[in-house]
Amino acid sequence: MILIGLCVFAVACTDPDKDPFKFEQIKKGSLIALRGDAVKVLSDPANRGAMDSFNISGNAVDFSLDYNADFLAEDINSLSEVQIFASLTENAGRIRIGTVAGSAFTLAAGDGKYPRATVKIPFDVILTALGKSITDFTPDQYIFIECDLTLTDGSTVPASSFTNLSLFESDLFYPAHKMRMIAKP
């Protein structure tokens, strides 16, 4: 009876449609983690889970998407590029707003163990891609940012493969695959 139960369990676990973690899409240990001031902004309750903000009564050229990220992987040389996308809703079509080459991630910029890069995308580039003006936003409205990794072997780690990022959240670690910018009055 136990043997039959184990066989049924083993067969049931092979259905990739029932895998909430989407293990088939994730390369073991390949992700980027948010670092620096963006983590402090994210931790501030006034920012409602956003890692960056912009002032809707300001000038778009005065703002940018700006953060540091570490590439965490078994092979720290396996990152080819990070493609960065923006959208107006969590489930809307994404528009590519930038790319960071894997070579931009260096050990000298990080803690010496994992390579780090600084990502900076002018806010007017984001607005143009989204077809919006800064005055189109209302306070506390989000712009959703997603990052997909392309590895040197040609495989990708899409932001969509991270189905529940709260599993990874802590005071020390926050994945930088799905993030938000928030509009401030």
C-alpha positions as CSV (number, residue, x, y, z in Angstrom):
1,M,0.0,0.0,0.0
2,I,2.8,2.4,0.9
3,L,4.6,1.5,-2.3
4,I,1.5,2.2,-4.4
5,G,1.1,5.6,-2.6
6,L,4.7,6.5,-3.3
7,C,4.4,5.6,-7.0
8,V,1.2,7.7,-7.3
9,F,2.9,10.6,-5.6
10,A,6.0,10.4,-7.8
11,V,3.9,10.4,-11.0
12,A,1.7,13.3,-9.8
13,C,4.8,15.4,-9.1
14,T,6.0,15.2,-12.6
15,D,3.3,17.5,-14.0
16,P,5.0,20.8,-14.7
17,D,1.7,22.6,-14.8
18,K,1.2,21.9,-11.1
19,D,4.6,23.2,-10.1
20,P,4.0,26.5,-8.2
21,F,7.8,27.3,-8.2
22,K,8.2,26.7,-12.0
23,F,11.5,24.8,-11.4
24,E,11.9,23.9,-15.0
25,Q,12.3,27.6,-15.9
26,I,14.8,28.5,-13.2
27,K,18.5,27.9,-13.4
28,K,19.7,26.9,-10.0
29,G,21.1,29.9,-8.1
30,S,20.8,32.5,-10.9
31,L,19.1,35.7,-9.7
32,I,19.8,39.3,-9.0
33,A,19.3,40.8,-5.5
34,L,18.5,44.4,-4.7
35,R,21.2,46.3,-2.7
36,G,21.9,49.8,-1.4
37,D,19.6,52.7,-1.0
38,A,16.7,51.0,-2.9
39,V,16.4,48.4,-0.1
40,K,16.0,51.3,2.4
41,V,13.4,52.9,0.2
42,L,11.6,49.6,-0.1
43,S,11.6,49.1,3.7
44,D,9.9,52.5,4.3
45,P,6.2,51.9,4.9
46,A,5.4,55.3,3.2
47,N,6.6,53.8,-0.1
48,R,4.1,50.9,0.0
49,G,6.6,48.3,-1.2
50,A,8.2,50.4,-4.0
51,M,11.9,50.5,-4.4
52,D,12.0,53.9,-6.1
53,S,9.7,56.9,-6.4
54,F,9.0,59.9,-8.6
55,N,7.2,63.2,-7.9
56,I,4.2,63.8,-10.2
57,S,4.5,67.6,-9.8
58,G,8.2,67.4,-10.8
59,N,10.1,67.3,-14.1
60,A,10.7,63.8,-15.6
61,V,14.3,64.6,-16.4
62,D,15.0,65.0,-12.6
63,F,14.1,61.4,-11.9
64,S,15.5,58.0,-12.9
65,L,15.1,54.3,-12.0
66,D,18.2,53.9,-10.0
67,Y,19.4,50.9,-8.0
68,N,22.3,48.5,-7.3
69,A,21.9,44.7,-7.8
70,D,24.1,41.7,-7.1
71,F,24.2,38.7,-9.4
72,L,23.9,35.6,-7.2
73,A,24.8,32.4,-8.9
74,E,26.9,29.3,-8.6
75,D,28.8,30.5,-11.6
76,I,29.2,34.3,-11.2
77,N,30.5,34.6,-14.8
78,S,27.3,33.1,-16.3
79,L,25.4,36.3,-16.7
80,S,25.2,37.6,-20.3
81,E,22.7,40.5,-19.7
82,V,19.8,41.8,-17.7
83,Q,16.8,43.0,-19.7
84,I,14.6,45.5,-17.9
85,F,10.9,46.0,-18.6
86,A,8.2,48.4,-17.4
87,S,4.4,48.2,-17.4
88,L,1.5,50.1,-15.9
89,T,-0.1,47.1,-14.3
90,E,1.3,43.8,-12.9
91,N,-0.3,41.8,-15.7
92,A,-0.1,44.1,-18.6
93,G,2.3,43.7,-21.6
94,R,5.8,44.7,-20.7
95,I,7.9,47.2,-22.7
96,R,11.7,46.9,-22.7
97,I,13.3,50.0,-21.2
98,G,16.9,49.0,-21.0
99,T,19.6,46.4,-20.9
100,V,22.5,45.9,-18.6
101,A,25.4,43.9,-19.9
102,G,26.7,41.0,-17.7
103,S,30.1,42.6,-17.8
104,A,28.7,45.6,-15.9
105,F,28.5,43.3,-12.9
106,T,31.9,43.4,-11.2
107,L,33.3,42.0,-8.0
108,A,35.0,45.4,-7.3
109,A,31.6,47.1,-7.2
110,G,30.1,44.5,-4.8
111,D,31.2,42.8,-1.6
112,G,34.0,40.9,-3.3
113,K,32.0,37.6,-3.4
114,Y,29.2,38.5,-5.8
115,P,29.4,40.9,-8.7
116,R,27.4,44.1,-8.5
117,A,26.1,46.6,-11.0
118,T,24.4,50.0,-10.8
119,V,21.3,50.3,-12.9
120,K,20.2,53.8,-13.9
121,I,17.5,54.5,-16.5
122,P,16.3,58.0,-17.1
123,F,12.7,58.4,-16.1
124,D,11.8,60.2,-19.4
125,V,13.0,57.0,-21.2
126,I,10.5,55.0,-19.1
127,L,7.7,57.5,-19.7
128,T,8.3,57.5,-23.5
129,A,8.3,53.7,-23.6
130,L,5.0,53.6,-21.7
131,G,3.5,56.4,-23.8
132,K,2.8,58.5,-20.7
133,S,3.6,61.9,-19.3
134,I,4.5,62.4,-15.7
135,T,1.2,64.3,-15.2
136,D,-0.8,61.2,-16.2
137,F,0.0,59.6,-12.9
138,T,-1.9,60.0,-9.6
139,P,-0.3,59.7,-6.1
140,D,0.5,56.1,-5.0
141,Q,0.2,54.8,-8.6
142,Y,2.8,52.2,-9.5
143,I,5.0,51.6,-12.5
144,F,6.0,47.9,-12.5
145,I,9.5,47.0,-13.3
146,E,10.6,43.4,-14.2
147,C,14.1,42.0,-15.0
148,D,14.8,39.0,-17.0
149,L,18.3,37.4,-17.0
150,T,20.0,36.0,-20.1
151,L,22.8,33.5,-19.2
152,T,25.9,32.8,-21.3
153,D,24.5,29.4,-22.2
154,G,21.6,31.1,-24.0
155,S,19.0,30.2,-21.3
156,T,16.8,32.8,-19.7
157,V,15.5,33.4,-16.2
158,P,12.3,35.4,-16.7
159,A,10.8,37.5,-14.0
160,S,7.7,35.5,-14.5
161,S,9.4,32.4,-13.1
162,F,9.4,34.0,-9.7
163,T,5.8,33.4,-8.7
164,N,6.0,34.4,-5.0
165,L,8.8,36.8,-4.3
166,S,7.7,37.2,-0.7
167,L,9.2,33.8,0.0
168,F,12.6,35.5,-0.5
169,E,12.0,38.8,1.3
170,S,14.0,39.6,4.4
171,D,15.9,42.5,5.9
172,L,19.0,41.3,4.1
173,F,17.8,40.0,0.8
174,Y,15.2,41.1,-1.8
175,P,15.2,39.7,-5.4
176,A,15.3,42.4,-8.1
177,H,13.2,40.6,-10.7
178,K,9.8,42.2,-9.9
179,M,9.9,45.7,-8.4
180,R,7.7,48.8,-8.3
181,M,8.2,52.6,-8.6
182,I,5.6,54.7,-6.8
183,A,4.2,58.2,-7.8
184,K,4.5,60.8,-5.0
185,P,2.4,64.0,-4.8
